[in-house]
């Protein structure tokens, strides 16, 4: 229906809150996230992020923006009301995606280069566990089963899909 310019370099992944009034996009080469108003088609603001943001998601009410930054190996949760940082985790090598369960109790983050999946308590912003899948698993794409507790994760290096129980971290 329309094109909305980000005025940044490397715009890539997008996130929409439940209201769908705004859209957020990572700008990998500008180290920012653009906040865009869908109705008016205008750029509202740029949010500075750690280097090479790619993974992105937003909670339903549009108050928290989760961003994975590839160069710095960080995942940051931003408060969209004031632009401040709520929480930041380090130690990632390539946080490829970030996804919240529909009830927003859990976040999952596959690390493409470390061959791991981090499971986060999204409400309390605490890492619950990290699952190590071993060399050359290359976890990347994610989708939840309708039960909201089972995760399907592509293992690009193994030509498989790994099925994980989120609460226990068990590979099914």
C-alpha positions as CSV (number, residue, x, y, z in Angstrom):
1,X,0.0,0.0,0.0
2,X,2.8,2.4,0.7
3,X,6.6,2.8,1.2
4,X,7.9,4.4,4.3
5,X,11.6,5.5,4.2
6,X,13.8,4.7,7.2
7,X,16.6,7.1,6.0
8,X,19.0,4.5,7.3
9,X,21.3,1.8,5.8
10,X,20.5,-1.9,5.8
11,X,16.9,-1.9,6.9
12,X,16.1,-5.5,7.3
13,X,13.8,-7.2,9.9
14,X,10.5,-5.7,11.1
15,X,8.3,-5.9,14.2
16,X,4.7,-4.8,14.8
17,X,2.9,-4.4,18.1
18,X,-0.6,-5.8,18.3
19,X,-2.1,-2.4,17.5
20,X,-0.3,-2.3,14.2
21,X,-0.1,1.5,14.4
22,X,3.7,1.5,14.3
23,X,6.3,-0.6,12.6
24,X,9.9,-1.0,13.8
25,X,12.8,-2.0,11.6
26,X,16.4,-2.8,12.3
27,X,18.9,-0.8,10.2
28,X,22.0,-3.1,10.2
29,X,24.5,-0.7,8.8
30,X,23.3,2.4,10.6
31,X,23.2,0.7,14.1
32,X,19.6,1.9,14.7
33,X,16.0,0.9,14.8
34,X,13.5,3.1,12.9
35,X,10.0,3.7,14.4
36,X,7.5,4.4,11.6
37,X,3.9,5.4,11.8
38,X,1.9,3.2,9.4
39,X,-1.1,5.4,9.0
40,X,0.7,8.7,8.2
41,X,3.7,6.9,6.5
42,X,6.2,9.0,8.5
43,X,9.4,8.2,10.3
44,X,8.9,9.0,13.9
45,X,12.4,8.4,15.4
46,X,15.6,6.5,15.2
47,X,16.7,4.5,18.3
48,X,20.4,3.9,18.6
49,X,21.4,0.3,19.2
50,X,24.6,-1.7,19.7
51,X,26.3,-2.5,16.4
52,X,24.6,-4.4,13.6
53,X,21.1,-4.9,14.9
54,X,19.2,-7.6,13.1
55,X,16.9,-9.7,15.4
56,X,13.9,-7.8,16.5
57,X,10.5,-8.3,18.2
58,X,8.1,-6.2,20.2
59,X,5.6,-7.0,22.9
60,X,1.9,-6.7,22.3
61,X,1.3,-3.4,23.9
62,X,4.3,-1.8,22.1
63,X,6.1,-0.9,25.3
64,X,9.2,-3.2,24.9
65,X,11.4,-3.6,21.9
66,X,13.8,-6.5,21.9
67,X,16.9,-6.2,19.6
68,X,19.8,-8.6,18.9
69,X,23.0,-7.0,17.8
70,X,25.4,-9.2,15.8
71,X,28.7,-7.3,16.1
72,X,28.5,-6.6,19.8
73,X,26.9,-10.0,20.7
74,X,24.2,-8.3,22.7
75,X,20.4,-8.6,23.1
76,X,18.8,-5.4,24.4
77,X,15.3,-4.7,25.7
78,X,14.4,-1.1,25.1
79,X,11.6,0.9,26.9
80,X,9.8,2.6,24.1
81,X,8.2,5.2,26.3
82,X,11.5,6.8,27.1
83,X,14.1,5.0,24.8
84,X,16.0,3.7,27.8
85,X,17.4,0.2,28.3
86,X,15.4,-2.2,30.5
87,X,17.8,-5.1,30.2
88,X,20.8,-6.2,28.2
89,X,22.4,-9.7,27.9
90,X,25.9,-10.2,26.6
91,X,27.9,-13.3,25.5
92,X,26.1,-13.9,22.2
93,X,28.0,-14.4,19.0
94,X,25.2,-13.9,16.5
95,X,21.7,-13.5,18.1
96,X,19.9,-14.4,14.9
97,X,16.3,-13.9,15.9
98,X,14.2,-13.1,19.0
99,X,10.7,-14.3,19.5
100,X,8.2,-13.9,22.4
101,X,5.5,-16.5,23.2
102,X,1.9,-15.2,22.7
103,X,1.4,-14.8,26.4
104,X,4.8,-13.0,26.6
105,X,6.1,-15.2,29.4
106,X,9.1,-16.5,27.5
107,X,11.5,-15.2,24.9
108,X,13.7,-17.4,22.8
109,X,17.0,-16.4,21.1
110,X,18.9,-18.7,18.8
111,X,22.6,-18.0,18.5
112,X,23.6,-18.8,14.9
113,X,27.4,-19.0,15.6
114,X,27.4,-20.4,19.2
115,X,24.9,-23.2,18.2
116,X,22.8,-22.4,21.2
117,X,19.2,-21.3,22.2
118,X,18.6,-19.0,25.1
119,X,15.3,-19.2,26.9
120,X,14.4,-16.0,28.8
121,X,11.8,-15.3,31.5
122,X,10.4,-12.3,29.5
123,X,8.4,-10.9,32.5
124,X,11.3,-10.8,35.0
125,X,14.1,-10.4,32.3
126,X,16.1,-13.4,33.6
127,X,17.9,-16.0,31.5
128,X,16.4,-19.4,32.5
129,X,18.6,-21.6,30.4
130,X,20.9,-22.0,27.4
131,X,20.7,-25.1,25.3
132,X,23.8,-26.1,23.5
133,X,23.1,-28.1,20.3
134,X,26.7,-28.8,19.4
135,X,29.0,-27.8,16.6
136,X,27.5,-26.8,13.2
137,X,23.9,-27.0,14.2
138,X,23.4,-23.4,13.1
139,X,20.1,-22.6,14.7
140,X,18.1,-19.9,13.0
141,X,14.4,-19.8,12.1
142,X,11.8,-20.1,14.9
143,X,8.1,-20.7,15.1
144,X,5.9,-21.7,18.0
145,X,3.4,-24.5,18.0
146,X,-0.2,-23.2,18.7
147,X,0.2,-24.5,22.3
148,X,2.7,-21.6,22.8
149,X,5.1,-23.9,24.7
150,X,6.6,-25.9,21.9
151,X,9.2,-24.3,19.6
152,X,10.2,-25.5,16.2
153,X,13.7,-24.3,15.4
154,X,15.5,-24.9,12.1
155,X,19.0,-26.4,12.4
156,X,20.5,-25.2,9.2
157,X,23.8,-27.0,9.6
158,X,22.0,-30.4,10.3
159,X,19.2,-30.1,7.7
160,X,16.7,-30.7,10.5
161,X,14.0,-29.0,12.6
162,X,14.5,-29.3,16.3
163,X,11.4,-29.4,18.5
164,X,11.9,-27.9,22.0
165,X,9.7,-27.8,25.1
166,X,10.2,-24.2,26.2
167,X,9.4,-24.5,30.0
168,X,11.8,-27.5,30.5
169,X,14.3,-26.8,27.7
170,X,14.0,-30.5,26.7
171,X,14.5,-31.4,23.0
172,X,11.5,-33.4,22.0
